[in-house]
Amino acid sequence: MKNDLYTSRVHLKRVLMGQATPAFTPPSSAVLAMLDPAFFPGLGALNEDGHGRLQCPVRGCGDFFPWLAMHLGRSHRSIGGTKAIIAALQLGSRPLLS
């Protein structure tokens, strides 16, 4: 499942190989109220560290987790958990968060 993620590392690899990268859309005010744009290089790409952990994009959190979807479901239920983040990032219906 992790290979389906569009992360900062995938974006960098695509740029270095001259491959097309998805266009990032400017975030709406509703998305900016929920997510902190400082935690990802463009809307749609999540930051990851050298250990493959993903950074939580929720405003005020920003920690790295090996299972981001589990963290979102447990810690950010008040904003709608994983489904709300997928909808906010317009990631589609595929299970993209591991």
N, CA, C and O of each residue as an XYZ file, in Angstrom:
392
protein
N       0.827     -1.194      0.000
C       0.000      0.000      0.000
C       0.869      1.256      0.000
O       0.480      2.280     -0.562
N       2.028      1.184      0.618
C       2.868      2.367      0.716
C       3.332      2.849     -0.666
O       3.590      4.039     -0.850
N       3.439      1.938     -1.631
C       3.877      2.330     -2.964
C       2.864      3.204     -3.679
O       3.214      3.890     -4.639
N       1.605      3.194     -3.227
C       0.574      4.023     -3.844
C       0.605      5.457     -3.342
O      -0.041      6.329     -3.923
N       1.347      5.711     -2.274
C       1.358      7.039     -1.686
C       2.073      8.041     -2.577
O       3.080      7.724     -3.209
N       1.545      9.233     -2.615
C       2.257     10.304     -3.288
C       2.932     11.124     -2.198
O       2.304     11.961     -1.550
N       4.202     10.875     -2.012
C       4.946     11.489     -0.923
C       6.038     12.394     -1.467
O       6.282     12.446     -2.673
N       6.686     13.104     -0.560
C       7.766     14.000     -0.954
C       8.890     13.232     -1.647
O       9.503     13.750     -2.580
N       9.168     12.009     -1.206
C      10.234     11.207     -1.822
C       9.851     10.793     -3.237
O      10.684     10.851     -4.142
N       8.608     10.379     -3.440
C       8.130     10.008     -4.773
C       8.184     11.225     -5.695
O       8.588     11.112     -6.853
N       7.783     12.372     -5.187
C       7.822     13.608     -5.983
C       9.256     13.922     -6.419
O       9.500     14.233     -7.585
N      10.196     13.842     -5.484
C      11.597     14.124     -5.806
C      12.134     13.140     -6.843
O      12.827     13.552     -7.774
N      11.831     11.859     -6.704
C      12.297     10.864     -7.677
C      11.759     11.165     -9.066
O      12.483     11.083    -10.059
N      10.471     11.518     -9.125
C       9.870     11.827    -10.427
C      10.520     13.052    -11.059
O      10.795     13.061    -12.259
N      10.764     14.077    -10.263
C      11.400     15.297    -10.780
C      12.798     14.977    -11.302
O      13.165     15.417    -12.392
N      13.585     14.212    -10.534
C      14.960     13.877    -10.929
C      15.001     13.014    -12.180
O      15.959     13.087    -12.951
N      13.968     12.194    -12.392
C      13.925     11.323    -13.568
C      13.221     11.989    -14.745
O      13.062     11.379    -15.803
N      12.796     13.245    -14.561
C      12.134     13.964    -15.641
C      10.723     13.478    -15.920
O      10.191     13.713    -17.004
N      10.108     12.801    -14.953
C       8.751     12.300    -15.138
C       7.730     13.355    -14.734
O       8.036     14.278    -13.979
N       6.537     13.206    -15.238
C       5.462     14.142    -14.908
C       5.065     13.990    -13.443
O       5.045     12.886    -12.899
N       4.756     15.096    -12.832
C       4.269     15.078    -11.455
C       2.877     15.705    -11.436
O       2.593     16.608    -12.224
N       2.015     15.236    -10.546
C       0.663     15.806    -10.491
C       0.692     17.285    -10.149
O       1.544     17.749     -9.390
N      -0.241     18.005    -10.714
C      -0.351     19.428    -10.385
C      -0.942     19.568     -8.991
O      -1.897     18.872     -8.643
N      -0.382     20.456     -8.202
C      -0.896     20.703     -6.863
C      -1.905     21.830     -6.925
O      -1.671     22.853     -7.569
N      -3.015     21.641     -6.259
C      -4.046     22.668     -6.249
C      -3.892     23.536     -5.016
O      -3.518     23.031     -3.957
N      -4.167     24.817     -5.122
C      -4.093     25.672     -3.933
C      -5.134     25.221     -2.911
O      -6.265     24.906     -3.282
N      -4.771     25.187     -1.640
C      -5.717     24.725     -0.622
C      -6.828     25.734     -0.372
O      -6.618     26.945     -0.447
N      -8.001     25.218     -0.078
C      -9.119     26.088      0.278
C      -8.951     26.538      1.726
O      -8.124     25.996      2.460
N      -9.730     27.520      2.127
C      -9.642     28.001      3.510
C     -10.086     26.923      4.493
O      -9.575     26.864      5.611
N     -11.033     26.069      4.094
C     -11.479     24.975      4.964
C     -10.347     23.967      5.188
O     -10.167     23.460      6.295
N      -9.590     23.685      4.126
C      -8.461     22.755      4.246
C      -7.372     23.362      5.117
O      -6.795     22.676      5.961
N      -7.088     24.646      4.918
C      -6.044     25.298      5.715
C      -6.417     25.391      7.196
O      -5.535     25.476      8.051
N      -7.701     25.376      7.501
C      -8.127     25.379      8.899
C      -7.825     24.042      9.563
O      -7.631     23.978     10.777
N      -7.786     22.964      8.758
C      -7.574     21.621      9.276
C      -6.124     21.164      9.133
O      -5.581     20.535     10.040
N      -5.500     21.474      8.008
C      -4.150     20.984      7.704
C      -3.149     22.124      7.705
O      -3.482     23.263      7.376
N      -1.930     21.807      8.075
C      -0.864     22.802      8.094
C      -0.028     22.641      6.831
O       0.661     21.630      6.688
N      -0.063     23.601      5.913
C       0.665     23.467      4.650
C       2.178     23.392      4.822
O       2.875     23.010      3.882
N       2.703     23.742      5.979
C       4.145     23.645      6.213
C       4.608     22.195      6.290
O       5.808     21.935      6.199
N       3.690     21.245      6.455
C       4.069     19.851      6.638
C       4.105     19.037      5.360
O       4.419     17.848      5.414
N       3.797     19.625      4.211
C       3.921     18.874      2.972
C       4.316     19.811      1.846
O       3.921     20.976      1.838
N       5.105     19.303      0.881
C       5.669     20.152     -0.165
C       4.642     20.723     -1.122
O       4.910     21.731     -1.775
N       3.503     20.124     -1.223
C       2.422     20.620     -2.055
C       1.194     19.845     -1.668
O       1.306     18.698     -1.235
N       0.043     20.421     -1.806
C      -1.142     19.664     -1.429
C      -1.222     18.405     -2.272
O      -1.165     18.465     -3.500
N      -1.352     17.290     -1.623
C      -1.388     16.005     -2.307
C      -0.152     15.177     -2.027
O      -0.200     13.957     -2.188
N       0.950     15.778     -1.615
C       2.167     15.029     -1.306
C       2.451     15.141      0.185
O       2.553     16.244      0.722
N       2.577     14.014      0.842
C       2.850     13.983      2.270
C       4.349     13.870      2.516
O       5.049     13.197      1.760
N       4.841     14.512      3.548
C       6.252     14.387      3.924
C       6.513     13.023      4.524
O       5.661     12.471      5.221
N       7.696     12.476      4.255
C       8.128     11.242      4.888
C       9.571     11.416      5.332
O      10.330     12.185      4.742
N       9.935     10.690      6.381
C      11.304     10.785      6.875
C      12.143      9.635      6.310
O      11.654      8.841      5.507
N      13.395      9.552      6.730
C      14.307      8.522      6.232
C      13.928      7.104      6.616
O      14.454      6.148      6.048
N      13.022      6.956      7.573
C      12.575      5.631      8.020
C      11.254      5.235      7.368
O      10.686      4.194      7.699
N      10.763      6.059      6.444
C       9.516      5.757      5.748
C       8.267      6.129      6.517
O       7.160      5.774      6.113
N       8.431      6.841      7.625
C       7.265      7.276      8.394
C       6.697      8.536      7.755
O       7.441      9.356      7.216
N       5.379      8.689      7.816
C       4.710      9.839      7.222
C       4.385     10.876      8.280
O       4.042     10.544      9.415
N       4.499     12.145      7.887
C       4.231     13.240      8.813
C       2.743     13.567      8.803
O       2.132     13.726      7.746
N       2.179     13.663      9.989
C       0.763     14.005     10.116
C       0.571     15.450      9.657
O       1.218     16.356     10.182
N      -0.315     15.673      8.679
C      -0.513     17.028      8.167
C      -1.515     17.866      8.963
O      -1.781     19.013      8.602
N      -2.070     17.311     10.034
C      -3.080     18.036     10.804
C      -2.428     19.192     11.553
O      -1.392     19.031     12.198
N      -3.053     20.348     11.452
C      -2.546     21.554     12.112
C      -2.327     21.286     13.597
O      -3.224     20.798     14.286
N      -1.127     21.609     14.088
C      -0.806     21.432     15.497
C      -0.218     20.079     15.844
O       0.184     19.874     16.989
N      -0.149     19.142     14.899
C       0.418     17.819     15.193
C       1.822     17.739     14.585
O       2.799     18.087     15.248
N       1.934     17.290     13.345
C       3.201     17.288     12.632
C       4.181     16.194     12.991
O       5.304     16.204     12.487
N       3.803     15.239     13.849
C       4.706     14.137     14.186
C       4.728     13.115     13.061
O       3.819     13.071     12.231
N       5.783     12.283     13.038
C       5.916     11.226     12.035
C       5.415      9.914     12.617
O       5.660      9.612     13.785
N       4.705      9.126     11.792
C       4.120      7.867     12.250
C       4.319      6.781     11.199
O       4.218      7.051     10.002
N       4.607      5.531     11.646
C       4.732      4.435     10.685
C       3.373      4.050     10.094
O       3.313      3.550      8.971
N       2.285      4.274     10.834
C       0.937      3.982     10.371
C       0.101      5.239     10.533
O      -0.612      5.404     11.523
N       0.196      6.116      9.554
C      -0.473      7.414      9.634
C      -1.993      7.262      9.714
O      -2.644      7.993     10.461
N      -2.562      6.331      8.959
C      -4.018      6.167      8.971
C      -4.508      5.796     10.369
O      -5.545      6.288     10.812
N      -3.780      4.943     11.058
C      -4.158      4.550     12.414
C      -4.092      5.756     13.354
O      -4.986      5.956     14.176
N      -3.040      6.548     13.229
C      -2.900      7.757     14.047
C      -4.059      8.723     13.792
O      -4.649      9.254     14.733
N      -4.378      8.947     12.523
C      -5.459      9.877     12.182
C      -6.793      9.397     12.738
O      -7.584     10.193     13.244
N      -7.039      8.102     12.645
C      -8.292      7.544     13.142
C      -8.422      7.624     14.654
O      -9.519      7.814     15.180
N      -7.307      7.479     15.346
C      -7.343      7.498     16.806
C      -7.226      8.903     17.384
O      -7.954      9.264     18.309
N      -6.322      9.680     16.843
C      -6.007     10.980     17.450
C      -6.773     12.160     16.865
O      -6.889     13.204     17.507
N      -7.287     12.007     15.671
C      -7.942     13.136     15.008
C      -9.371     12.792     14.587
O      -9.829     13.192     13.516
N     -10.062     12.049     15.441
C     -11.460     11.689     15.190
C     -12.344     12.920     15.080
O     -13.312     12.937     14.320
N     -12.004     13.950     15.846
C     -12.851     15.147     15.886
C     -12.946     15.856     14.537
O     -13.919     16.566     14.280
N     -11.946     15.671     13.675
C     -12.004     16.299     12.351
C     -12.406     15.310     11.265
O     -12.501     15.679     10.095
N     -12.639     14.064     11.639
C     -13.094     13.074     10.659
C     -12.079     12.015     10.313
O     -12.340     11.177      9.451
N     -10.913     12.025     10.968
C      -9.910     10.982     10.765
C      -9.381     10.897      9.352
O      -9.274     11.900      8.646
N      -9.049      9.676      8.951
C      -8.415      9.425      7.655
C      -9.283      9.880      6.489
O      -8.775     10.462      5.531
N     -10.585      9.621      6.561
C     -11.480      9.993      5.449
C     -11.481     11.501      5.216
O     -11.525     11.955      4.072
N     -11.433     12.271      6.292
C     -11.426     13.731      6.155
C     -10.126     14.214      5.517
O     -10.140     15.140      4.705
N      -8.997     13.592      5.881
C      -7.705     13.994      5.303
C      -7.661     13.640      3.821
O      -7.222     14.449      3.005
N      -8.111     12.443      3.468
C      -8.141     12.037      2.057
C      -9.016     12.991      1.255
O      -8.644     13.405      0.157
N     -10.175     13.341      1.800
C     -11.069     14.276      1.106
C     -10.430     15.660      0.983
O     -10.529     16.299     -0.065
N      -9.780     16.120      2.043
C      -9.166     17.448      2.025
C      -8.029     17.526      1.013
O      -7.851     18.543      0.343
N      -7.259     16.442      0.907
C      -6.137     16.418     -0.030
C      -6.573     16.017     -1.433
O      -5.764     16.022     -2.361
N      -7.845     15.672     -1.591
C      -8.401     15.244     -2.877
C      -7.603     14.091     -3.445
O      -7.206     14.109     -4.610
N      -7.368     13.077     -2.604
C      -6.566     11.936     -3.008
C      -7.368     10.870     -3.745
O      -6.776      9.956     -4.318
N      -8.670     10.957     -3.749
C      -9.476      9.949     -4.418
C      -9.900      8.869     -3.443
O      -9.731      9.012     -2.232
N     -10.451      7.787     -3.974
C     -11.028      6.761     -3.122
C     -10.079      5.599     -2.820
O     -10.420      4.735     -2.011
N      -8.901      5.553     -3.447
C      -7.960      4.465     -3.158
C      -7.465      4.574     -1.727
O      -7.371      5.682     -1.199
N      -7.146      3.455     -1.083
C      -6.573      3.510      0.261
C      -5.114      3.959      0.174
O      -4.228      3.132     -0.041
N      -4.858      5.244      0.337
C      -3.520      5.776      0.108
C      -2.674      5.928      1.357
O      -1.451      6.032      1.257
N      -3.281      5.944      2.515
C      -2.504      6.170      3.731
C      -2.224      4.842      4.404
O      -3.147      4.071      4.667
N      -0.966      4.569      4.683
C      -0.622      3.289      5.331
C      -0.467      3.485      6.816
O      -0.179      2.530      7.538
